Structure formats: C-alpha cells, structure tokens
Amino acid sequence: MPICIECCYPVSQLYHVLHSGNPKSAAPTPKPSVPNLAGLSSPHKPTANVQKAPETKTKPKNTLIGSDVRLTQCPRCKRFADKYVEHDFVVLFIDLVLVKPQVYRHLLFNRLSRDDDEFDPSILRLGTLLLLFDVYLTWSHIESLPPSFTSKSPIPNLPILLQYGFYLFLCTLTTLSQHLTVRWLAGLWKLGGPANDENSNQGSPNTYPSNPNATPLSAPPKKPTPNAVSTALFVSSCMSLFPILMVVWKYDDAPDSSSLSQSPLNSSSVAFMSGFLSTQGRGVDWVRRGVSWAVAVQNLEALRILLGCGYLSAGGLVAAGGAVRWVVSTAILEGVGLQDGGII
C-alpha cells in the first residue's frame, strides 16, 4: 500500500485520473458472444476449423500522459500524499543528492516497493551500472599508481580480459559482502517493525485531526524485506556516479604557463587546483574518498527512513557494512600484491 511521503500515513492511491486525453488508453468494451447456431442445427455436420490469430502482448503505456490527474490528499496531514508522481527523474535525482526524506519515501515505498519481495527491474539495471562503474574506478585508480606500487603483483601483466574479470570479481564480492552484512544485522537487531502507537496506520483516517504540521510516523507501515534493504542501498548510492566526470575531464594534464597567464583567475590558484587534482597530488583519490563519504551519509538516511530507526542504529549498519567491505577488499588485494599505495 502506498504511503504519504510527508507523514508516512498509508493511503489507498496516490492520484485520481479524472479524464484521459488518450482514447486508446481506455479499455474496450467486450462484445457479447454470439452462439454458433449453425453448429446447433446440424450436429453431425463438421464445421470448418477457423484458425485464431496469435495473441500479441503489448507493453502497457503510461496512462498519465495526456490525462487530467488529481493528486490524493493525505487524510492525516492534509497535504499531497506524493508530489513526486508528477515530477521527472531529474528532479528526483537532485532531491536524492540533497538527501530529502520525501524522495526516499517516494522511491522506497511508492515506486520501487513490490509485494512479491522481488527486485524492481530498474533496480537491477541501476545495480549493474553501479557495479560496472565501480570496476572502472578501481581499475583506473590502480593503473594510475606508480610502477613501484604494482611491481609485486601479476595483475597488471595479465591480458585485458583477465584484468577486467579480476576487478569485476573484486567489486562484486565487496558489494555482496556489504549488502549481506547490512541485511543480516537489520534482521538480527529486529529493525523495521510496523508502527503501533496512537499515530500509527491502524484505525480510521477520520480519527486524526487536520494538522498540516503533523510529524512523520516513527516506523514504516510494514516490515521491510531484505531485498528492500538492498534497494535502499542501491538507490542511495547514485551519487557514486559523479566521478564519471573524470572520464571526460582528464586531471593528469596540467595547464601550461601560457594558459595560466591568460586565465582571469589568479595563476597560483589555478596551479594549486591543477596540482591537487592531478594523480601525483593524490587529488583523484581525495575525490573518490569524498564521494564515498557522501554515499555513506545517503545510505544512512535511506536505511533510517526504510527501517524507521534512529541515526545511531542506521549509522551502525552503514559502519558495519563499510568495515566488512574494506576487510574483504583488503584481503583480496593483499593476496595479489596490491596492498600498498593507498588503493583502498
């Protein structure tokens, strides 16, 4: 059941379609079946076998396009139950970066939640994209290190496909270890129980006063599943795609003296930023670490909203998952001789 993203109160539906501008979207009225009178008049006469046309399954279209839609008003807080129904993915991504609780409730409870405890197809695609991008970042970071840090390892001397297979195995194992740890601890600590207080989702909506400043419920309307925990981790890790700018912008190339003299900014400031972002200045490594900390903060907020727990419990889940991920990654890299140079 969907919920209000402002106060977490369950609602029957998020919007009402008042008028559909697409005539094809309306369901056709079934025609009454006409009995075969010819077959009844002559039962011994064989009837010709009429081949039926094969049924083709068409993909359902979005019924909101060209339709008049009225958003549902929450009976508890008297605000729109989910305003993000009318927003596109650009607005959702910006609010994800800004760590707004409403967008997490929209994605985790109203859009990506499923009753069969299966991953949404979009989450599978997002997880694959995050995994492949993690492979690229890890590989490019190790390749940018001086030869003295990778001379003891046979990995840089392997063929390209074998190197890619190794980094794919490394990132897959570290991601699985993080998700399994968070899922196991969330079940062990019994986090995510449904709300049972006086402001819970039990009882008639008319018993609650009209309060636009109603505080959100302290617990989700139903107990989250383990796959929902992984969904929250994937959704809150979208910011890890920001370093893709390093693919377009090559940090290793420092500007020459002529470009520094013609720059409207101070030449010393430009030189400092160029040296900081260069690989020799470990600037790229600081960017990676900064993005990792930002993703950890978003993971904390997503788990807190999904499980209905406090910041301390959510922070413990994020810290435990990150610690297990670091241990697994360190053990694998030490086994192949890539433990030096601050790779982790």
TIMAR-947021 format. One line per 10 residues: their letters; for each residue x, y, z of C-alpha. Coordinates in Angstrom, 2 decimals. Layout:
A) X:Y:Z; ...;
! end
This chain:
MPICIECCYP) 0.00:0.00:0.00; 1.41:3.45:-0.86; 2.06:5.97:1.87; 2.10:9.71:2.28; 5.66:10.92:1.81; 5.12:13.71:4.36; 3.78:11.79:7.38; 4.09:8.11:6.29; 0.35:7.54:6.64; -0.95:4.81:4.26;
VSQLYHVLHS) -3.31:5.91:1.50; -5.39:3.88:-0.91; -3.98:5.53:-4.04; -1.67:8.37:-4.96; -3.73:10.05:-7.68; -7.07:10.02:-9.47; -7.36:10.08:-13.25; -10.25:12.47:-13.95; -10.14:12.49:-17.74; -7.91:10.62:-20.14;
GNPKSAAPTP) -6.90:12.52:-23.25; -5.71:9.35:-24.97; -8.74:7.45:-26.39; -6.62:4.36:-26.90; -5.85:4.15:-23.20; -9.49:3.40:-22.36; -10.30:-0.27:-22.08; -12.51:-1.51:-24.94; -15.95:-2.75:-24.02; -16.25:-6.51:-24.57;
KPSVPNLAGL) -18.74:-7.59:-27.21; -21.39:-10.15:-26.25; -20.63:-13.61:-27.50; -22.95:-14.89:-30.25; -23.73:-18.63:-30.13; -22.95:-20.77:-33.14; -26.47:-21.56:-34.40; -25.22:-23.35:-37.48; -23.45:-25.88:-35.34; -26.57:-26.48:-33.26;
SSPHKPTANV) -28.90:-27.06:-36.26; -26.71:-29.74:-37.78; -24.74:-31.51:-35.10; -23.40:-34.17:-37.48; -22.10:-31.63:-39.99; -18.43:-30.95:-39.45; -17.59:-27.32:-39.01; -14.56:-25.75:-40.55; -11.66:-25.11:-38.20; -11.06:-21.40:-38.08;
QKAPETKTKP) -7.53:-20.52:-37.08; -7.31:-17.85:-34.45; -4.88:-15.01:-34.84; -1.96:-15.26:-32.43; -2.31:-13.04:-29.40; 0.34:-10.39:-29.05; 1.22:-8.95:-25.68; 1.66:-5.21:-25.80; 3.64:-3.29:-23.25; 1.38:-1.12:-21.07;
KNTLIGSDVR) 1.73:2.57:-21.68; 1.83:5.34:-19.15; -1.78:6.36:-18.52; -0.74:9.72:-17.04; 0.35:11.09:-20.41; -2.35:13.38:-21.75; -4.59:12.81:-18.73; -6.07:15.07:-16.09; -4.70:13.85:-12.79; -5.64:14.96:-9.29;
LTQCPRCKRF) -3.19:14.11:-6.52; -4.56:12.41:-3.44; -4.69:14.45:-0.26; -3.44:12.74:2.86; -6.24:12.40:5.46; -3.75:12.89:8.30; -1.57:15.87:7.35; -3.88:17.32:4.64; -1.02:17.62:2.17; -0.43:15.88:-1.15;
ADKYVEHDFV) 0.32:12.23:-0.50; 3.07:12.05:-3.13; 4.00:15.12:-5.14; 6.78:13.25:-6.97; 4.21:11.42:-9.09; 4.21:14.43:-11.43; 7.99:15.03:-11.33; 10.56:13.63:-13.72; 13.75:11.77:-12.87; 15.91:14.90:-12.98;
VLFIDLVLVK) 14.04:16.37:-10.01; 14.23:13.02:-8.22; 18.00:12.83:-8.72; 18.54:16.38:-7.47; 16.48:15.69:-4.34; 18.40:12.46:-3.81; 21.64:14.43:-3.80; 20.07:16.91:-1.36; 19.09:13.96:0.89; 15.41:14.88:1.15;
PQVYRHLLFN) 13.42:12.29:3.12; 10.33:12.69:0.93; 12.07:11.45:-2.21; 13.36:8.38:-0.37; 9.85:7.56:0.83; 8.55:8.01:-2.71; 11.11:5.63:-4.18; 11.27:3.02:-1.42; 7.56:2.75:-0.57; 5.54:4.06:-3.53;
RLSRDDDEFD) 7.56:3.38:-6.67; 10.01:0.51:-6.10; 8.14:-1.46:-3.43; 6.75:-4.84:-4.53; 4.52:-7.33:-2.77; 6.34:-10.39:-4.16; 9.65:-9.41:-2.49; 11.47:-9.20:-5.82; 13.80:-6.54:-7.14; 12.30:-3.99:-9.47;
PSILRLGTLL) 13.86:-4.22:-12.97; 15.09:-0.65:-12.71; 16.97:-1.54:-9.52; 18.66:-4.44:-11.29; 19.80:-2.08:-14.04; 20.96:0.51:-11.52; 22.89:-2.09:-9.53; 24.61:-3.33:-12.69; 25.54:0.23:-13.65; 26.95:0.96:-10.19;
LLFDVYLTWS) 28.94:-2.27:-10.24; 30.45:-1.64:-13.68; 31.31:1.93:-12.77; 32.95:0.72:-9.56; 35.03:-1.65:-11.67; 36.15:1.23:-13.88; 37.08:3.47:-10.94; 39.03:0.75:-9.16; 40.85:-0.29:-12.30; 41.73:3.26:-13.37;
HIESLPPSFT) 42.93:4.13:-9.88; 45.27:1.13:-9.72; 46.57:1.79:-13.23; 47.39:5.40:-12.28; 49.68:4.34:-9.44; 53.48:4.37:-9.96; 55.05:1.07:-11.04; 56.70:0.68:-7.64; 53.30:0.04:-6.04; 52.21:-2.64:-8.52;
SKSPIPNLPI) 55.52:-4.33:-9.35; 54.91:-7.21:-6.93; 51.55:-8.08:-8.41; 50.97:-10.16:-11.56; 47.61:-8.47:-12.22; 48.93:-5.54:-14.35; 50.75:-8.01:-16.62; 47.67:-10.12:-17.37; 45.63:-9.76:-20.58; 42.93:-7.10:-20.61;
LLQYGFYLFL) 40.05:-9.56:-20.29; 41.62:-11.32:-17.32; 42.28:-7.99:-15.60; 38.69:-6.95:-16.14; 37.50:-10.29:-14.79; 39.61:-9.82:-11.65; 38.31:-6.32:-10.93; 34.74:-7.43:-11.66; 35.16:-10.29:-9.18; 36.65:-7.90:-6.60;
CTLTTLSQHL) 33.86:-5.32:-6.85; 31.13:-7.96:-6.95; 32.43:-9.68:-3.82; 32.85:-6.45:-1.89; 29.35:-5.26:-2.85; 27.80:-8.59:-1.86; 29.62:-8.57:1.48; 28.33:-5.08:2.27; 24.72:-5.85:1.35; 24.62:-9.21:3.12;
TVRWLAGLWK) 26.09:-7.69:6.28; 23.53:-4.86:6.40; 20.65:-7.22:5.66; 21.76:-9.69:8.32; 22.26:-7.03:11.01; 18.91:-5.39:10.20; 17.18:-8.73:10.82; 19.31:-9.50:13.87; 18.56:-6.16:15.52; 14.86:-6.51:14.57;
LGGPANDENS) 14.71:-3.16:12.86; 11.81:-2.07:10.69; 8.80:-3.16:12.74; 5.42:-1.59:11.84; 4.14:1.37:13.79; 1.84:0.61:16.71; 1.45:3.93:18.54; -1.55:6.23:18.65; -0.46:7.90:15.39; 0.06:4.64:13.58;
NQGSPNTYPS) -1.72:3.44:10.49; -4.35:1.46:12.37; -7.83:2.89:12.71; -9.99:5.19:10.70; -8.41:8.19:8.95; -11.23:10.38:10.24; -9.98:10.00:13.80; -6.93:12.16:13.06; -7.26:15.92:13.19; -6.34:18.15:10.28;
NPNATPLSAP) -2.75:19.02:11.09; -0.52:20.27:8.24; 2.47:20.14:10.60; 1.96:16.52:11.61; 5.23:14.75:12.34; 6.06:11.62:10.31; 5.32:8.27:11.86; 8.24:6.71:13.69; 8.02:3.38:11.86; 7.17:2.18:8.35;
PKKPTPNAVS) 3.66:0.85:7.63; 5.00:-2.68:7.16; 8.17:-4.58:7.94; 10.75:-4.10:5.15; 12.08:-7.20:3.41; 15.80:-7.95:2.91; 15.52:-7.05:-0.77; 14.05:-3.70:0.25; 17.20:-3.06:2.29; 19.36:-3.73:-0.77;
TALFVSSCMS) 17.09:-1.48:-2.82; 17.65:1.33:-0.32; 21.42:0.85:-0.57; 21.36:0.93:-4.37; 19.10:3.98:-4.57; 21.17:5.94:-2.05; 24.40:5.12:-3.92; 23.51:7.13:-7.02; 25.98:9.84:-6.02; 28.84:7.40:-6.67;
LFPILMVVWK) 28.22:8.08:-10.37; 29.51:11.65:-10.00; 33.19:10.72:-10.63; 32.16:9.88:-14.21; 33.28:13.44:-14.91; 36.83:12.14:-14.58; 36.24:10.21:-17.80; 35.51:13.46:-19.67; 37.89:15.74:-17.78; 41.44:14.41:-17.72;
YDDAPDSSSL) 43.01:15.56:-14.46; 46.51:14.43:-15.30; 47.10:17.16:-17.88; 48.33:20.27:-16.10; 47.82:23.59:-17.92; 50.86:25.24:-19.42; 52.25:28.60:-18.40; 50.58:30.47:-21.27; 47.11:29.30:-20.26; 47.81:30.21:-16.64;
SQSPLNSSSV) 48.88:33.74:-17.60; 45.78:34.26:-19.74; 43.40:32.92:-17.11; 41.17:35.56:-15.45; 41.73:33.81:-12.13; 44.87:34.01:-10.06; 47.59:31.89:-11.66; 48.72:30.49:-8.30; 45.17:29.35:-7.51; 44.82:27.63:-10.87;
AFMSGFLSTQ) 48.20:25.96:-10.44; 47.25:24.76:-6.97; 43.96:23.26:-8.16; 45.68:21.62:-11.10; 48.29:20.09:-8.83; 45.66:18.96:-6.34; 43.51:17.23:-8.95; 46.49:15.60:-10.63; 47.26:11.98:-9.90; 50.65:12.82:-8.42;
GRGVDWVRRG) 48.95:15.11:-5.90; 46.52:12.32:-4.90; 43.65:14.65:-5.73; 41.67:11.98:-7.55; 41.97:9.74:-4.53; 40.58:12.52:-2.33; 37.66:12.94:-4.75; 36.92:9.22:-4.53; 37.06:9.29:-0.76; 34.82:12.34:-0.60;
VSWAVAVQNL) 32.22:10.69:-2.80; 32.42:7.55:-0.65; 31.68:9.57:2.49; 28.76:11.29:0.74; 27.35:7.90:-0.32; 27.71:6.68:3.28; 25.64:9.64:4.51; 22.96:8.90:1.93; 22.97:5.22:2.88; 22.44:6.21:6.50;
EALRILLGCG) 19.44:8.39:5.63; 17.90:5.76:3.34; 18.20:2.99:5.94; 16.82:5.27:8.65; 13.74:6.05:6.55; 13.19:2.48:5.38; 13.65:0.79:8.76; 12.14:3.56:10.87; 15.11:3.51:13.26; 17.31:6.21:14.73;
YLSAGGLVAA) 20.51:7.65:13.36; 22.59:5.55:15.76; 21.19:2.24:14.53; 21.37:3.28:10.87; 24.92:4.52:11.38; 25.86:1.18:12.93; 24.51:-0.65:9.87; 26.41:1.60:7.47; 29.64:1.35:9.51; 29.41:-2.44:9.75;
GGAVRWVVST) 28.77:-2.80:6.03; 31.64:-0.48:5.16; 34.00:-2.28:7.55; 33.21:-5.70:6.06; 33.61:-4.29:2.56; 37.03:-2.87:3.49; 38.17:-6.16:5.07; 37.14:-8.23:2.04; 38.75:-5.79:-0.40; 41.97:-5.61:1.64;
AILEGVGLQD) 42.24:-9.39:1.88; 41.84:-9.86:-1.88; 44.25:-7.09:-2.81; 46.85:-8.29:-0.34; 46.56:-11.76:-1.83; 47.57:-10.44:-5.25; 50.23:-7.97:-4.03; 48.27:-4.71:-4.42; 48.10:-3.73:-0.76; 50.46:-0.74:-0.99;
GGII) 49.87:2.76:-2.28; 46.60:3.51:-0.54; 44.46:1.64:-3.04; 41.60:1.05:-0.63;
! end
